[in-house]
Amino acid sequence: MRIDLNADLGEGFGPWTMGDDAAMLDIVTTANVACGFHAGDPAIMRSVAERALARGVAVGAHPGFADLAGFGRRRLAGTTVREVENLVAYQAGAFAAAAALAGHRMSHVKTHGALGNMASEDDGLADAVARAIRAVDPGLGFMVMPGTAMARAAARAGLRPIHEIYADRAYAPDFTLADRALPGAVIHDAEAALARVLAMLGEGAILAAGGARLSTPIDSVCVHGDNPAAVTMARRLRAGLVAAGWTVAPSLPAAGAG
């Protein structure tokens, strides 16, 4: 009855901010930190890592496509396997350095947006992500969506998988995330999100559109940090999980660099 609660944070750029990182870091137990391609910059990366360390929150790199204007949510068709390896290794290495400056240690990698969606559907791209993670540090965890190409890639690469479910996103029948353009793909109601999470944890399965069900270990629950209701939803999720008997704690240790 132990579960991690994670959020994608550090998604500002220079003087621009997105989401309330300080408030979210008081609620979540793991932060996936933007590394400068879809959002974020060196100052933000270091600052989030410092705040996370002070709160006992684990941190990981959150690499995405080089697409600031599209927030990394546009599919960059034609991106090669080698390009994926390069961009994931580059961003993970950059965040590892920023975390080290903060006295923290990167524990894992989680892909962002369109990069994550494409790698969840394509074994070649998923293997490229896994190879990049392993090259940076074979001890890193790989946060994956169960039942997808990335979960298979983690196993092939010998990386520790962190099986993640989403509180605020609906699933397609193939257990990838439903397209954000579809009605109901993004869940804004905190009570509805909590009910879905508790149902999936109780069944040990992802519950997708059309009644599809995938039995899986569940290590972490994600709530997105880039919308105005994020803090309210994260608070409700944590309180509801604790009330249901779950211990909310990082999936991987939130240890300093040492």
C-alpha positions in Angstrom: 0.0 0.0 0.0 2.8 2.4 -1.0 2.4 4.7 -4.0 4.3 7.6 -5.5 2.6 10.9 -6.6 4.5 12.6 -9.4 4.1 15.8 -11.4 5.8 17.4 -14.4 7.4 20.6 -13.1 9.9 23.3 -14.0 8.0 24.1 -17.1 8.6 27.9 -17.2 11.3 29.6 -19.3 13.3 32.7 -18.2 10.9 35.1 -16.6 7.8 33.2 -17.7 6.2 30.7 -15.3 3.8 27.9 -15.8 2.1 26.2 -12.8 2.8 26.6 -9.1 6.0 24.5 -8.6 6.4 25.6 -5.0 2.9 24.5 -4.0 3.2 21.2 -6.0 6.5 20.3 -4.3 4.7 20.4 -0.9 2.3 17.7 -2.2 4.0 15.4 -4.7 6.8 12.9 -3.9 8.5 12.9 -7.3 9.1 15.8 -9.7 9.8 15.3 -13.4 11.7 18.4 -14.4 11.7 20.0 -17.9 15.2 20.2 -19.3 15.1 23.2 -21.7 13.7 21.7 -24.9 10.0 22.0 -24.5 10.3 24.2 -21.4 12.7 25.0 -18.6 16.2 26.4 -18.4 19.3 25.9 -16.2 18.2 28.3 -13.5 14.8 26.7 -13.2 16.2 23.2 -13.2 18.6 24.0 -10.4 15.9 25.9 -8.4 13.4 23.0 -8.7 16.0 20.5 -7.6 17.0 22.6 -4.6 13.4 23.0 -3.5 12.7 19.3 -4.1 15.8 18.3 -2.0 14.5 20.5 0.9 11.2 18.7 0.8 12.4 15.1 0.4 11.0 15.0 -3.2 12.7 12.7 -5.8 13.7 14.4 -9.1 14.0 13.1 -12.6 14.6 14.5 -16.1 11.6 15.2 -18.3 13.0 15.4 -21.8 10.9 16.4 -24.8 11.2 17.5 -28.4 12.9 20.8 -29.1 9.6 22.6 -29.4 9.2 25.6 -27.1 6.4 27.1 -29.2 4.4 23.9 -29.1 5.3 23.0 -25.5 6.6 19.7 -26.8 3.1 18.4 -27.7 3.5 18.5 -31.4 4.5 15.3 -33.1 7.8 15.9 -35.0 7.3 13.2 -37.6 10.5 12.0 -39.2 12.6 12.3 -36.1 15.2 9.5 -36.4 16.2 7.0 -33.8 19.7 8.6 -33.5 18.1 12.0 -33.0 15.9 10.6 -30.2 19.0 9.1 -28.5 20.8 12.4 -28.7 18.0 14.6 -27.4 17.2 12.3 -24.5 20.9 11.9 -23.5 21.5 15.6 -23.8 18.6 16.6 -21.6 19.1 13.9 -19.0 22.7 14.8 -18.7 22.0 18.5 -18.4 19.4 17.8 -15.6 21.8 15.5 -13.8 24.3 18.3 -13.7 21.8 20.9 -12.5 20.6 18.5 -9.8 24.2 17.9 -8.7 24.7 21.7 -8.3 21.7 21.6 -6.0 23.1 18.7 -4.0 20.4 16.4 -5.2 20.6 13.3 -7.4 18.5 12.5 -10.4 16.6 9.2 -9.9 14.8 8.6 -13.2 13.8 9.8 -16.6 10.3 10.3 -17.9 9.6 11.5 -21.5 7.4 14.4 -22.2 4.4 15.0 -24.5 4.7 14.0 -28.1 8.0 12.3 -27.6 6.5 10.1 -24.9 3.4 9.4 -27.0 5.4 8.4 -30.1 7.9 6.3 -28.1 5.0 4.5 -26.4 3.7 3.4 -29.9 7.1 2.6 -31.6 9.5 0.0 -30.3 12.4 1.6 -32.2 11.9 5.0 -30.7 11.3 3.4 -27.3 14.6 1.5 -27.5 16.4 4.7 -28.4 15.0 6.4 -25.3 16.1 3.4 -23.2 19.6 3.4 -24.7 20.0 7.1 -24.0 19.0 6.6 -20.4 21.3 3.7 -19.9 24.2 5.6 -21.4 23.7 8.5 -19.0 23.4 6.1 -16.0 22.3 2.5 -16.0 21.0 2.9 -12.5 18.3 5.3 -13.4 14.7 4.4 -13.4 12.6 4.6 -16.5 9.1 5.9 -15.9 6.9 4.1 -18.4 3.2 3.6 -19.3 2.4 -0.1 -18.8 1.6 -2.1 -21.8 3.4 0.2 -24.2 6.6 0.0 -26.3 8.4 2.0 -23.5 7.7 -0.7 -20.9 9.1 -3.3 -23.3 12.1 -1.2 -24.0 12.9 -0.8 -20.3 12.9 -4.6 -19.9 15.2 -5.0 -22.9 17.6 -2.4 -21.7 17.7 -3.8 -18.1 16.4 -0.5 -16.7 14.2 -0.4 -13.6 10.7 0.4 -14.8 8.5 2.8 -12.8 5.0 1.9 -13.9 2.9 5.0 -14.1 -0.8 5.8 -14.4 -2.4 9.2 -15.0 -4.9 10.7 -12.7 -6.1 13.4 -15.1 -5.9 11.7 -18.5 -8.1 9.1 -20.2 -6.7 6.0 -21.9 -7.2 4.8 -25.4 -8.1 1.0 -25.8 -4.4 0.3 -26.6 -3.4 1.8 -23.2 -1.7 4.9 -24.7 -3.1 8.3 -23.7 -6.2 9.5 -25.5 -5.6 12.3 -27.8 -6.0 15.7 -26.0 -8.3 16.9 -28.8 -10.9 14.2 -27.9 -13.8 15.0 -25.5 -13.0 13.7 -22.0 -9.3 13.1 -22.8 -8.3 15.5 -20.0 -10.0 15.1 -16.7 -10.5 18.4 -14.7 -12.7 17.2 -11.8 -10.6 16.2 -8.8 -13.2 13.8 -7.4 -13.5 12.0 -10.7 -9.8 11.7 -11.0 -9.4 10.3 -7.5 -12.2 7.8 -8.1 -10.4 6.6 -11.3 -7.0 6.3 -9.5 -8.5 4.4 -6.5 -10.3 2.0 -8.9 -7.1 1.3 -10.9 -5.0 0.8 -7.7 -7.7 -1.4 -6.3 -7.8 -3.6 -9.4 -4.1 -3.4 -10.1 -5.0 -2.5 -13.7 -5.2 0.3 -16.2 -8.9 0.9 -17.1 -9.2 2.3 -20.6 -11.9 3.3 -23.1 -14.3 0.6 -24.2 -13.8 -1.4 -21.1 -10.2 -2.5 -21.9 -8.3 -3.6 -18.8 -4.5 -4.2 -18.4 -3.3 -5.9 -15.2 0.0 -4.2 -14.2 2.1 -3.2 -11.2 1.4 0.5 -10.5 4.3 2.4 -8.9 3.3 6.1 -9.4 0.4 8.3 -10.2 0.9 11.4 -12.3 -1.0 14.7 -12.1 0.0 17.4 -14.6 1.3 20.6 -13.1 0.6 22.9 -16.0 -3.0 23.8 -15.5 -4.7 26.2 -13.0 -6.4 23.3 -11.1 -3.3 21.3 -10.6 -2.6 22.2 -7.0 -6.2 21.5 -6.0 -6.3 18.2 -7.8 -2.9 17.1 -6.4 -4.0 18.0 -2.8 -7.3 16.0 -3.2 -5.4 13.0 -4.7 -2.9 12.9 -1.9 -5.6 13.3 0.8 -7.8 10.7 -0.8 -4.9 8.2 -1.2 -3.9 8.6 2.4 -7.5 8.2 3.6 -7.8 5.0 1.6 -4.8 3.6 3.4 -2.0 4.3 1.0 1.4 5.5 2.1 2.5 8.3 -0.4 6.2 8.2 -0.9 8.8 8.3 -3.7 9.1 5.2 -5.9 12.8 5.7 -5.9 14.8 7.3 -3.0 14.9 11.1 -2.9 18.5 11.0 -1.8 21.0 13.9 -2.1 24.1 13.6 -4.3 26.2 12.6 -1.3 
